[in-house]
Amino acid sequence: MLVSKCLLTNKNKLKYNLLAQNLESFMDSINKSNKNKSIKSKSITSKSITRMSSIKRKAKIVNAVLSIADKNGPDRLSTATIAKASGLTHAGIFRHFPAKQDIWIAVANEIALQAEKQWAAPLAKTLTPRQKIEALVSAQLAFLANTPAILTILFSYELQCANKELRNIFTNLMMKFKQYLTDEFALSGNEKNASDLSFLIIALIQGLALRGSISQRSFNFEEEGKKYLKLQLDMINFND
C-alpha cells in the first residue's frame, strides 16, 4: 500500500512538472510574440517619424529657397545660402536634392500646388462668367503678392535659360490658368475671341510683374491689378 502511494505521488509530481514546463513554454512564446510586435511597432513608428521629418526638411529647403529668391534674387542661390536659411547642413540638402536643378523643380511644384489651391475657391463658386474671371484674377494677384519670389523667378536666368523642366512647369501652370479664363470668356458669348481675351488678361498680370520688378514693388500689386482688370473687362461685351 505504501509503495503504491509512493508511485502515485511520483506520477503526480511528473504530471505537475510536465504541466509546469508546458505552461512556461506557452508563456515564453507569448512574451516572444509580444516582443516581436513591439519591435515591429517601433520600427514602423521610427520609419513614420523619419518619413515625416524628411517631408519637413524638404519643406524647409523649399521655403528657404523662396525666401532667398525674394530677398537676393534666384541667381544668387547657393547651397551655402540655403543651408544657412534652412538651418540644415550641406549634406542634409544634398541628401534630398542631389543637384540645384532638383531644388528648383521642387520649388516649382510647390508653387503650382499652392496656385491650384488658390484657384479652387473661385472655381467652385456659382458665379457669372465675368464674376468668375474677376475672382480667378483676384486670387492670382493675391497669390503673387503674398509670394513675391515667384515674380523674381519668372525673370531669372534659371527659368529662362538653365532649367527647361522648371520653365515647363511654369508654362503648364500659365496655360492651365489661361484655360480657366478661356472657358469663362466662351460662356460669356465671346467664343471666337475667348483665347485671345485670356492672353490679354495674362499679359496684364505679367506687365504688372515686370513693372513691380523694375520699380522694386513701389505699388500695391493687388489694387493695381484689380483696377486695370476692371478697365479691360469694361471694354468687353459680356452676355451674363
Secondary structure, DSSP 8 states (H G I E B T S, - for coil): -HHHHHHHHHHHHHHHHHHHHHHHHHHHHHHHHHHHHHHHHHHHHHHHHHHHHHHHHHHHHHHHHHHHHHHH-GGG--HHHHHHHHT--HHHHHHH-SSHHHHHHHHHHHHHHHHHHHHHHHHHS---HHHHHHHHHHHHHHHHHH-THHHHHHTSHIIIII-HHHHHHHHHHHHHHHHHHHHHHHHTT-TTTHHHHHHHHHHHHHHHHHHHHHTTS-S-HHHHHHHHHHHHHHTS----
